[in-house]
Amino acid sequence: MKIRDIIEGKKEWRAHVARVKALPQDYQIVYKEIQKYLFKVGPVDLTDGTGLLSGIVDLFEEGAALGKGVLDVTGSDVAAFCDELIKDSKTYADIYQESVNQEVNKAMKKVTDKKK
């Protein structure tokens, strides 16, 4: 990654954060919780730009402009809202599950090889 790319990425992130800070307080609170949730369980490509997070801000800006409450936009189960957004994306949990299965398969192969 070039320095120019890093600088450009920081500029994009700062602009994104400024958009979040311009949202009404209830939207900001829910956005921050969504962000935490997605960073913990979300898609592997979440940090590649701000595509998904930017889309959420777009949705929130539209909802706020229409005078809707944030839970009218997301529904009362915010985690389910997040899960629906990432349902077709590979997550860190998927990668971890794959690695656990690979380790178990290796260990089982060693056991069966010893029995032969």
SELOVO-261308 format. One line per field, with one value per residue: residue in three letters; x, z, y of N, C-alpha, C, O in turn. Coordinates in Angstrom, 2 decimals. Layout:
BEGIN
resn c(Ala ...);
neast c(X ...);
nup c(Z ...);
nnorth c(Y ...);
caeast c(X ...);
caup c(Z ...);
canorth c(Y ...);
ceast c(X ...);
cup c(Z ...);
cnorth c(Y ...);
oeast c(X ...);
oup c(Z ...);
onorth c(Y ...);
This chain:
BEGIN
resn c(Met Lys Ile Arg Asp Ile Ile Glu Gly Lys Lys Glu Trp Arg Ala His Val Ala Arg Val Lys Ala Leu Pro Gln Asp Tyr Gln Ile Val Tyr Lys Glu Ile Gln Lys Tyr Leu Phe Lys Val Gly Pro Val Asp Leu Thr Asp Gly Thr Gly Leu Leu Ser Gly Ile Val Asp Leu Phe Glu Glu Gly Ala Ala Leu Gly Lys Gly Val Leu Asp Val Thr Gly Ser Asp Val Ala Ala Phe Cys Asp Glu Leu Ile Lys Asp Ser Lys Thr Tyr Ala Asp Ile Tyr Gln Glu Ser Val Asn Gln Glu Val Asn Lys Ala Met Lys Lys Val Thr Asp Lys Lys Lys);
neast c(0.85 0.58 1.79 0.20 -2.24 -2.88 -3.16 -5.29 -7.25 -7.53 -8.57 -11.04 -12.18 -12.35 -14.18 -16.36 -16.81 -17.49 -19.94 -21.42 -21.39 -23.01 -25.52 -28.74 -28.83 -29.90 -29.60 -26.82 -26.03 -27.09 -25.78 -23.09 -23.23 -23.92 -21.63 -19.69 -20.68 -20.47 -17.70 -16.89 -18.19 -18.60 -18.32 -15.39 -14.38 -15.07 -13.39 -12.34 -12.37 -15.26 -17.69 -20.06 -20.57 -20.84 -23.12 -24.96 -24.94 -25.96 -28.57 -29.43 -29.25 -31.23 -33.49 -33.52 -33.95 -36.52 -37.80 -38.05 -37.71 -34.74 -35.03 -37.26 -36.20 -34.25 -35.54 -36.53 -34.76 -31.65 -29.31 -30.23 -30.88 -28.30 -27.23 -28.76 -27.81 -25.25 -25.54 -24.77 -22.06 -18.64 -17.57 -15.58 -16.12 -16.83 -14.34 -12.92 -14.36 -13.82 -11.05 -10.97 -12.31 -10.48 -8.25 -9.27 -9.82 -7.19 -6.06 -7.66 -7.00 -4.33 -4.71 -6.13 -4.23 -2.23 -3.46 -3.39);
nup c(0.00 -0.87 0.34 -0.48 -0.89 1.73 2.91 1.39 2.13 4.84 4.60 3.40 5.46 7.52 6.38 6.29 9.04 9.77 8.48 9.99 12.48 11.90 11.93 13.64 17.24 18.17 15.91 15.65 17.93 17.43 15.02 15.91 17.51 15.58 14.02 15.86 16.20 13.58 13.21 14.98 14.26 11.62 7.98 6.21 4.33 5.25 6.05 3.69 2.32 2.82 2.09 2.93 5.44 4.68 3.12 5.11 6.47 4.44 4.29 6.89 6.82 4.97 6.31 8.57 7.31 6.47 8.83 10.40 13.18 14.33 14.90 13.43 10.98 11.12 12.47 15.52 16.34 16.12 15.74 14.16 11.90 11.10 10.61 8.43 6.53 6.05 5.25 2.97 2.91 3.50 6.74 9.69 11.56 9.93 8.77 11.03 11.84 9.66 10.00 12.45 11.76 9.86 11.50 13.21 11.34 10.45 12.83 13.26 11.05 11.61 13.82 12.69 10.84 12.54 13.58 11.54);
nnorth c(-1.18 2.14 5.31 7.42 6.13 5.43 7.96 8.94 7.10 7.75 10.32 9.73 8.24 10.15 11.94 10.27 9.81 12.40 12.64 10.82 12.09 14.22 13.20 12.78 12.36 9.84 8.24 8.29 6.86 4.28 3.74 3.58 1.30 -0.59 -0.46 -1.42 -4.03 -5.06 -4.91 -6.84 -9.30 -9.16 -8.92 -10.01 -8.27 -5.77 -3.69 -2.83 -0.04 2.06 0.99 -0.69 0.47 3.11 2.92 2.37 4.79 6.41 5.37 6.02 8.83 9.38 8.35 10.04 12.49 12.13 12.26 10.02 7.79 6.17 3.42 2.89 2.70 0.65 -1.39 -3.04 -5.01 -4.68 -6.15 -8.27 -6.81 -6.09 -8.64 -9.39 -7.61 -8.60 -11.20 -12.67 -12.49 -13.39 -14.07 -13.28 -15.20 -17.35 -17.94 -18.68 -20.95 -22.61 -22.97 -24.32 -26.69 -27.69 -28.19 -30.16 -32.15 -32.71 -33.69 -35.95 -37.44 -38.07 -39.72 -41.86 -42.72 -43.68 -45.90 -47.70);
caeast c(0.00 1.37 1.46 -0.92 -3.45 -3.15 -3.66 -6.63 -8.13 -7.80 -9.47 -12.37 -12.71 -12.71 -15.42 -17.40 -17.07 -18.19 -21.34 -22.05 -21.57 -24.08 -26.81 -29.35 -28.19 -30.33 -28.97 -25.40 -25.91 -27.34 -24.68 -21.89 -23.46 -23.83 -20.22 -19.04 -21.16 -19.89 -16.27 -16.67 -18.69 -18.94 -17.63 -13.95 -14.07 -15.65 -12.38 -11.96 -13.16 -16.37 -18.88 -21.22 -20.82 -21.33 -24.50 -25.78 -25.07 -26.91 -29.90 -29.76 -29.49 -32.55 -34.49 -33.56 -34.55 -37.97 -38.33 -38.25 -36.81 -33.75 -35.56 -38.21 -35.37 -33.55 -36.33 -36.13 -33.65 -30.57 -28.39 -30.85 -30.69 -26.90 -27.09 -29.38 -26.89 -24.03 -25.89 -24.09 -20.65 -17.79 -17.29 -14.47 -16.61 -16.71 -12.92 -12.54 -14.98 -13.05 -9.76 -11.23 -12.61 -9.24 -7.43 -9.90 -9.59 -5.77 -5.87 -8.34 -6.21 -3.17 -5.19 -6.46 -2.98 -1.53 -4.16 -3.14);
caup c(0.00 -0.98 1.29 -1.05 -0.62 3.17 3.13 0.78 2.98 6.04 4.21 3.21 6.77 8.24 5.78 6.74 10.46 9.80 8.12 11.14 13.52 11.49 12.13 14.95 18.32 18.21 14.77 15.97 18.92 16.76 14.06 16.63 17.91 14.36 13.66 16.78 15.88 12.31 13.37 15.72 13.59 10.26 6.81 6.13 3.49 5.82 6.13 2.34 2.07 3.75 1.30 3.72 6.47 3.97 2.75 6.32 6.71 3.42 4.75 8.08 6.41 4.33 7.37 9.38 6.48 6.43 10.18 11.03 14.25 13.83 14.97 12.33 9.82 11.31 13.20 16.93 16.51 15.33 15.37 13.02 10.78 10.68 10.05 7.10 5.64 5.75 5.14 1.85 2.98 4.32 7.99 10.47 12.18 8.91 8.65 12.25 11.77 8.69 10.57 13.47 11.04 9.27 12.58 13.64 10.27 10.52 14.04 13.05 10.06 12.33 14.65 11.84 10.25 13.57 13.78 10.41);
canorth c(0.00 3.37 6.38 8.18 5.34 5.56 9.33 9.02 6.31 8.53 11.41 9.15 7.85 11.38 12.43 9.34 10.11 13.69 12.37 10.17 13.10 15.13 12.53 12.98 11.60 8.44 7.57 8.13 5.78 3.00 3.54 3.13 -0.09 -1.38 -0.50 -2.36 -5.37 -5.49 -5.11 -8.09 -10.50 -8.81 -9.45 -9.85 -7.12 -4.55 -2.64 -2.40 1.15 2.21 0.67 -1.09 1.50 4.30 2.63 2.52 6.24 6.89 4.96 6.80 10.22 9.39 8.18 11.26 13.54 11.86 12.43 8.72 7.40 5.21 2.05 2.73 2.37 -0.63 -2.37 -3.05 -5.95 -4.09 -7.24 -8.97 -5.88 -6.25 -9.98 -9.38 -6.87 -9.36 -12.62 -13.33 -12.16 -14.25 -13.38 -13.80 -16.43 -18.39 -18.28 -19.40 -22.27 -23.38 -23.34 -25.34 -27.94 -28.17 -28.73 -31.41 -33.14 -33.10 -34.52 -37.23 -38.18 -38.59 -40.82 -43.01 -43.20 -44.43 -47.16 -48.58);
ceast c(0.89 0.89 0.26 -2.24 -3.86 -3.76 -5.08 -7.65 -8.50 -8.75 -10.91 -12.99 -13.14 -14.01 -16.60 -17.80 -17.82 -19.66 -22.08 -22.35 -22.68 -25.47 -27.41 -28.74 -28.59 -29.73 -27.49 -25.18 -26.06 -26.23 -23.44 -22.03 -23.38 -22.37 -19.46 -19.40 -20.49 -18.39 -15.97 -17.05 -18.85 -18.07 -16.14 -13.60 -14.65 -14.65 -11.87 -12.82 -14.29 -17.70 -20.11 -21.57 -21.35 -22.78 -25.44 -25.99 -26.04 -28.34 -30.34 -30.02 -30.87 -33.66 -34.64 -34.23 -36.07 -38.62 -38.60 -37.28 -35.88 -34.27 -36.67 -37.46 -34.78 -34.45 -35.80 -34.98 -32.51 -29.57 -28.94 -30.73 -29.28 -26.69 -27.66 -28.47 -25.71 -24.29 -25.15 -22.59 -19.89 -17.38 -16.06 -14.88 -16.51 -15.26 -12.47 -13.11 -14.21 -11.72 -9.92 -11.48 -11.35 -8.35 -7.98 -9.65 -8.14 -5.52 -6.49 -7.58 -4.99 -3.56 -5.47 -5.22 -2.20 -2.15 -3.84 -1.86);
cup c(0.00 0.03 0.80 -0.77 0.85 3.47 2.58 1.62 4.25 5.74 4.06 4.55 7.56 7.70 6.21 8.18 10.59 9.44 9.29 12.22 13.18 11.66 13.49 15.97 18.33 17.06 15.04 16.93 18.24 15.75 14.77 17.09 16.71 13.95 14.55 16.43 14.61 12.42 14.12 14.91 12.08 9.17 6.81 5.35 4.02 5.81 4.76 1.94 3.08 3.08 2.12 4.75 5.84 3.54 3.92 6.62 5.70 3.86 5.95 7.74 5.77 5.37 8.22 8.61 6.40 7.80 10.90 12.20 13.73 13.86 13.96 11.06 9.95 11.81 14.62 17.21 15.59 14.90 14.17 11.76 10.21 10.00 8.64 6.09 5.18 5.46 4.02 1.84 3.84 5.57 8.67 11.18 11.20 8.79 9.86 12.25 10.80 9.28 11.65 12.80 10.41 10.33 13.07 12.60 10.26 11.68 13.85 12.04 10.72 13.17 13.81 11.17 11.25 13.78 12.67 10.58);
cnorth c(1.24 4.40 7.18 7.46 5.46 6.92 9.47 8.25 7.06 9.69 10.89 8.80 9.09 11.96 11.56 9.64 11.44 13.51 11.74 11.20 14.10 14.51 12.91 12.01 10.12 7.63 7.32 6.96 4.43 2.72 3.00 1.69 -1.03 -1.54 -1.49 -3.80 -5.89 -5.71 -6.40 -9.32 -10.33 -9.38 -9.12 -8.59 -5.80 -3.40 -2.21 -1.21 1.23 1.87 0.36 -0.02 2.78 4.12 2.78 4.00 6.84 6.60 5.79 8.26 10.35 9.28 9.43 12.39 13.37 11.98 11.11 8.54 6.31 3.77 1.80 2.32 0.97 -1.75 -2.44 -4.01 -5.52 -5.16 -8.02 -8.11 -6.04 -7.60 -10.05 -8.67 -7.72 -10.84 -13.35 -13.06 -13.16 -13.46 -13.99 -15.09 -17.60 -18.88 -19.09 -20.82 -23.17 -23.85 -24.41 -26.69 -28.53 -28.81 -30.06 -32.50 -33.63 -34.05 -35.90 -38.07 -38.80 -39.81 -42.05 -43.58 -44.05 -45.81 -48.17 -49.31);
oeast c(1.84 -0.24 -0.60 -3.25 -5.04 -4.75 -5.95 -8.78 -9.65 -9.63 -11.86 -14.18 -14.19 -14.85 -17.69 -18.98 -18.71 -20.53 -23.24 -23.42 -23.22 -26.48 -26.68 -28.22 -27.74 -29.40 -26.96 -24.26 -25.24 -25.79 -22.81 -21.06 -22.83 -21.93 -18.68 -18.54 -20.00 -17.85 -14.91 -16.29 -19.21 -17.19 -15.71 -12.62 -14.70 -15.03 -11.04 -13.86 -14.28 -18.73 -21.11 -22.74 -22.22 -23.57 -26.57 -27.09 -26.86 -29.21 -31.49 -30.92 -31.59 -34.65 -35.76 -35.00 -36.81 -39.83 -39.31 -36.17 -36.22 -33.98 -37.00 -38.03 -34.81 -34.16 -34.71 -34.28 -32.42 -29.02 -28.18 -30.51 -29.10 -26.06 -27.10 -28.38 -25.23 -23.35 -24.93 -21.91 -20.45 -16.90 -15.57 -14.05 -16.16 -15.00 -11.74 -12.42 -13.99 -11.32 -9.09 -10.93 -11.17 -7.76 -7.22 -9.30 -7.89 -4.86 -5.90 -7.51 -4.64 -2.83 -5.08 -5.14 -1.57 -1.46 -4.01 -1.48);
oup c(0.78 0.52 1.59 -0.46 1.17 4.20 3.23 1.79 4.70 6.54 4.52 4.77 8.20 8.46 6.47 8.50 11.43 10.02 9.56 12.82 14.07 11.56 14.39 15.60 18.49 17.24 14.70 16.75 18.45 15.62 14.27 17.07 16.80 13.59 14.05 16.37 14.57 11.77 13.92 14.87 11.37 9.42 7.34 5.67 3.28 5.60 4.68 1.30 4.08 3.46 2.03 4.89 6.40 3.61 3.78 6.99 6.05 3.82 6.02 8.31 6.02 5.32 8.54 9.18 6.27 7.94 11.90 12.19 12.78 12.96 13.66 10.17 9.00 11.60 14.90 18.21 14.44 13.80 13.27 10.67 9.00 8.95 7.76 4.94 4.06 5.43 4.13 0.85 4.79 5.46 8.29 11.37 11.59 8.71 9.73 12.60 11.08 9.09 11.76 13.21 10.42 10.10 13.33 12.94 10.08 11.54 14.25 12.18 10.42 13.21 14.18 10.95 10.86 14.11 12.87 9.71);
onorth c(1.35 4.36 7.56 8.10 5.57 7.03 10.05 8.70 7.02 9.99 11.52 9.04 9.08 12.43 12.06 9.70 11.57 14.16 12.09 11.18 14.75 15.21 13.33 10.96 9.25 6.46 6.27 6.16 3.53 1.58 2.06 0.94 -2.13 -2.64 -2.29 -4.68 -7.02 -6.61 -7.00 -10.28 -11.28 -10.20 -8.10 -7.92 -4.82 -2.25 -1.30 -1.36 0.52 2.41 1.07 0.35 3.44 5.06 3.24 4.42 7.69 7.47 6.23 8.87 11.32 10.01 9.84 13.17 14.35 11.83 11.10 9.08 5.60 2.98 0.66 1.68 0.19 -2.92 -1.93 -3.85 -5.95 -5.09 -8.38 -8.64 -6.12 -7.69 -10.71 -9.09 -7.57 -11.63 -14.56 -13.37 -13.72 -12.33 -15.05 -15.98 -18.71 -20.08 -20.07 -21.77 -24.35 -24.99 -25.31 -27.71 -29.75 -29.87 -31.00 -33.63 -34.82 -35.07 -36.90 -39.30 -39.95 -40.80 -43.16 -44.79 -45.03 -46.77 -49.38 -50.10);
